[in-house]
Amino acid sequence: MLSSIGMAKSTHICMGSEMMAEFGLSTKHLDCGMNSPQHDKSSDSYQTIDPIECCQNQFELVNNDGD
């Protein structure tokens, strides 16, 4: 009997470094919070860091083929 078990590895990359990774039955959106509004204490304004320039998620499907 042949069976195949699949898992998804979701990895969050921030500023070029791996910040977190999780395994699960499906992919998961991981977030380090860098795309949240950051308050500039020197003024009364909020600055948003562009997550496209800073962060990305990578997904890999991992199969465990059993006999």
C-alpha positions in Angstrom: 0.0 0.0 0.0 1.4 3.4 -1.0 0.6 6.6 0.9 1.8 10.1 0.8 1.7 12.7 3.6 2.1 16.3 2.6 3.1 19.3 4.8 3.5 22.9 4.0 6.5 24.9 5.3 5.7 28.7 5.5 8.8 30.9 6.0 8.7 34.7 6.7 11.7 36.6 5.4 12.2 40.1 6.9 15.0 42.5 5.7 16.7 39.5 4.0 16.7 37.2 7.1 14.5 34.3 8.1 12.4 35.5 11.0 10.0 32.6 11.5 8.9 29.3 10.0 5.9 27.1 10.6 4.9 23.7 9.3 1.2 22.8 8.8 -1.3 21.1 6.6 -1.6 24.2 4.5 0.4 27.4 3.9 0.0 30.2 6.4 0.6 33.9 6.1 3.3 34.9 8.6 3.8 38.4 9.7 6.6 40.0 11.8 4.6 43.3 12.3 6.9 45.4 10.2 4.1 46.5 7.9 2.1 47.9 10.9 2.0 51.7 11.2 5.0 53.0 13.2 4.6 56.1 15.3 7.3 58.7 14.8 7.8 60.1 18.3 9.4 63.3 16.9 6.2 64.3 15.2 2.5 63.5 15.3 2.5 61.4 12.2 2.5 57.7 11.5 4.9 56.1 9.0 4.1 52.8 7.3 7.0 50.5 6.3 6.5 49.1 2.8 6.1 45.3 3.3 7.0 44.7 -0.4 10.5 46.2 0.2 10.9 44.7 3.6 9.1 41.4 4.0 8.1 38.3 2.0 6.6 34.9 2.7 8.0 31.7 1.0 6.2 28.5 0.8 7.5 25.0 0.3 5.4 21.8 0.0 7.1 18.8 1.7 6.0 15.3 0.9 6.8 12.2 2.9 6.3 9.2 0.6 5.8 6.1 2.6 5.6 2.5 1.4 
